């Protein structure tokens, strides 16, 4: 009886606290809402609990609403990183994979994700990771349970690779029995089992390495790895579970086969041509080029597979950018993905992908949408994130001045909010609640 009374008092206190947490209005100098083409002024964004509940002229704000002014700042949707590997914690990632347990990777990956959040990335799509278990899904669970704060996490536990493919570790002798960084599958039945296991343990995307990779040793990005029946099985099994497939593909034949098979996104898509562009338009396939990672590693000796990276950087980068521009103008939906990895990366570097997209011919506003509204559409989360509209989660950032004139402003926002909670607010007092 006493216990019941205590519980009732606790419930009453909780309800009172909820009622006290009134809506508040964020009042920036300017707003990019992710929908329109222009910077807007004179608007306030009303946040109630986890959600945006209104975007109204400042003059129309109710008198009793709490006002949180963001002078000198442009408010915009939280950034969505369409391609990341939070558990990769070293440039030499395949050796690092062999040296670290899944638990260690989870600890470093959580720290990396928290840095991403502090730098404006409120949602991250994990494109498979160098891990044996499911550390990203464990992090997502701990975040959902309120134990830790991190970006919203979606994506795949692993990248599915053939034996000898980009997810295998190809520089060791055949005597070495190792656990590859990817998930090795050969033949449709192994693909089917792998897809089922991925989904069972929390992957909401399936990631497949359709061709060789640039940043791994001993495989060729210009070759197609998966056979047509393996590719078809991956898409058919994933789609049976309403899970989309993301296809890493450099070689043109690999891109075109993957698009035709029905993947939702093409990752890298380096050697796309007119036919690839036409197919992507026809199938509504999203395109995540991940250009900046090549610049990041250009001319260094950080990677074991550096020769392949230098080749694309020195000989092909301009043509690739031109192709991405053609794809954009033809109507292919371009999404920003950094592909840099986690703990070893300066968190300001992730946003450089957005600026590089303008080198391909996207306008600054389209480049921002590639990391907000269009990325949300790829995730099928457009009713939750990616725009500043009533009903969306209050995932918001603010940067000094006008980011359309200088996209580097996005590298280090002054204000970050996730689900209505202030994560960062430089130069101001902490959240008064
Ligand atoms: Zn990647």
Boltz pocket constraint, residues with backbone or C-beta under 6 A from the ligand:
constraints:
  - pocket:
      binder: B
      contacts: [[A, 83], [A, 84], [A, 85], [A, 127], [A, 339]]
      max_distance: 6.0
